Amino acid sequence: MSFISVFDVLGPNMIGPSSSHTAGASVIAYLAQKMINGPLAKVEFTLYGSFSKTYRGHGTDRALLGGIMGFSTDDIRIRDSFQIAEERGLEFHFTVNTTETEVHPNTVDIRMENAAGSVMVVRGESLGGGKVRIVRINGVKVDFTGEYSAVIVIHQDKPGVVAHITKCLSDRGVNLAFMRLFRESKGHTAYTIVESDGSLPEDIDVSLRENVNVRDVMVVQK
């Protein structure tokens, strides 16, 4: 009889013992790495609440590291994510924050730096059952789940930008499921997140960037 550890498949689509602490953590990191142009050079995970207390025992650290390398929740490589990250030359750190308590119990901040030196910080919450919510991008409060394909447009909060975004998507036949705008304050940095119940054109970012007020575009395919 072969030995099966807690990091083997428990259920049909998950590696690890907890849907919140392993599967959810993996999904958060998987979504985060899609928001920055790779390859990644450094990543730092700051863990809050129950994540900070049980991340080693529940494999949250392995799941986060696996997700940030693009592994899905049922990828057996999650068990060896520390070794694989070291082999890839990915510098990684885990930090525990026990002073901030006004957060969801399963919260992680992921600070990513790519080979070009660009930095992005994403905060995610694991809601249970493998479901997650991204609630901050670079300090700006946002809200999306990753359950749909999404395009995230970082832009200056100026008149006409949202109209430009919707026209670009309409011209390409994208069916909008949800669309939300988040901003630091009036006239400053804004994030428009459009979710579609179909796939997004891989080159949709090209037309979106034609507006001078658009700073960056991230396409997250489901």
N, C-alpha and C positions, 0 to 999 in steps of 0.2 A: 504494500500500500504506500503510495507516495504522500509526502508531507505537504499540506496546504496551509500557507500562512495567511494572516489577516490581510495581506496585500495581494492575494489572489482575488479572482472575481467573486464578489458576493452579490448575487443578483445578475440581471442580464447585461447591464451597461455600466458597471462600476468596478474600479479597482479600489480596495480599501474597506475599512469597517464602518464608515459613516457617510451618509448622503450629504450631510451638511458640512462636515469637516474635511472630507476628502473629495468627493465628487463636486460639491459646490465650489470648493477652493480651486480645483482644477479648472472649472468652467470660467471663473473670474479671471484667472491668469491667462487662460486661452484667449478670452476676449481682449484682455489688455494688450497682449503682444500683437494683435491684429491692428492696433491703433498707432503703431510706430513702425517706421521703415526699418527693417532688419539689415544686417544681423545685429543682435543685441551683444553688447560688450559687458554691461554691468546691470544687476538688478538687486534691489533691496526691498524686502518684504517687512512691513511693520504690522504686527498682529495685535488686535484688541479683543477685549472680552474673553469669551470662552476659547476663541482661537489662541489667545496668548497663554492659556493655562494648559491646553491639551494638544498643542500642535505636534509635539513629537510622538505621543502615544497614539494619536489618531491618524498619523501620517499626513497631516495638513502641509507640513514642510515639503514632503516628497511630491504631493499633489500640486502644490503651487509651482514648484520648480518644473514639474512635468508639463503643466499647462503653459508656462511661459516659454517652453521649448516647442510648443505646438502639439503636444500629445493630447489625444481625446481622453475622456474619463475611463474608457475601457482598455486603454493601451497598457499592456503589461510592462512597458518600459518605465512607467511611473515608479515601479519598485526600485529601479536602479537609477533614478533621476539625478542623484548626487554625483554618482560616478560618470554618468553621461555628460552632465554639465561641465565637470572638470575636464573631461576629454575634449569637449568642444571649446574650452578656454573661456567659458562664461563665468564671470566673477559674480558671486551671489552672497547675500547676507540676510539673516533673519534677526529682527529687533522686536522686543516685546514692549508694549506700551500699556502700563497698568494705571496711569494717571488720568487719562481721558475715559470717562465712564458714560458720557452721554452719546453713546454710539450703539448701533445694533450689536448684539452679542457676538456675531460671527462676521467681523469686519477686518479687512486688510487694505492697507495702502501699498501700492506697488510702484516703486520708482524705477523707471527703465531708462537706460542710456544706450544708444546704439553706437556703432563703430564710428559714425561721423560726429559724435558728440552731442547729438540732439537728446533732450531729456523730456520725458513725459511722466506724470504721476497720475495714477488711476486709483480710485477707491471703490471697492466692491463689497457687497454684503451677500452672504449665503443664507438663503431663506428657508432651506429645508427641502428634502426630496430632490436635490440636485438643481433646484431653481435659484437664480441669482438676480441681483440688481446692481448695475453700475450707477453710483450716486455722485461721483465727482470726477472731473477731468481737469487736471492742472488747477485745482482749487475752486473751480466753478461747479456749482451744484447742477447735476443733470439727473436724468432718470430713464434708463432703458434696460431691458432684460436680456437681450441677446437671443430671444426666441424667434426673431425675424432677422432677415438680412437688413443691414442698416448702412446708411451713408451719414457720416458725421462731418459737418462743414464748420470749420473754425473761421470766423470772419469778423470784420468790424461791424458794429451795430449801426448800420446805415440804411436809409430808405432804398428799396429796390433790390436788396440782396436776396431776401426770401422769395420775391417774385422770380428772380433769376434762377434760384434753385428749383422751384417748382416747374418752371418752364423747361429747364434742362431735363428733368426727370420725365415730364409729360412728353417731350419730343422723342424720348427714347422708349416710350411705352411702359414706363415703370408704374405699377399699380401701388398707390400709397395706402398703407395700413394705418400708420400713425405719423404725425409730424409735430415736433415740439421745438420751441426756441428757448434757450437758457442764456443768461448774460450776467456779467459781473455787475454792470450798471449801465444806464442809458448812454449810448454812444461809444461804449468800450467793447471789449472782446465778447463775442457771442458764439454760442454753439447751437447750430440747427441740426437736429437729429431726425432723419426720415427713415422709417421702417417700412419695409415692403414684404408682402406675403409671397413674393416671387424672387427669383434671383436678380441681382443687379448687374448691369453691363460692366465688365472689368475696366473699361476705359471711361466710365462716367466721370471720373475725376478731371479728365482733360477739359471737358466743356464747363464744368463747374468752376474751374480755376480761371476761366476767362474774365470773370468779374474782378476788377482791381481791388475790391474790398475783401476778397476771399484769401485767407492766409494759408490754409491747409485743408486737405480733404482726405478722409479715411473711409475706406470701403470695407465693411465687415460682412462677409458672406456667411449665411447660415449653412 
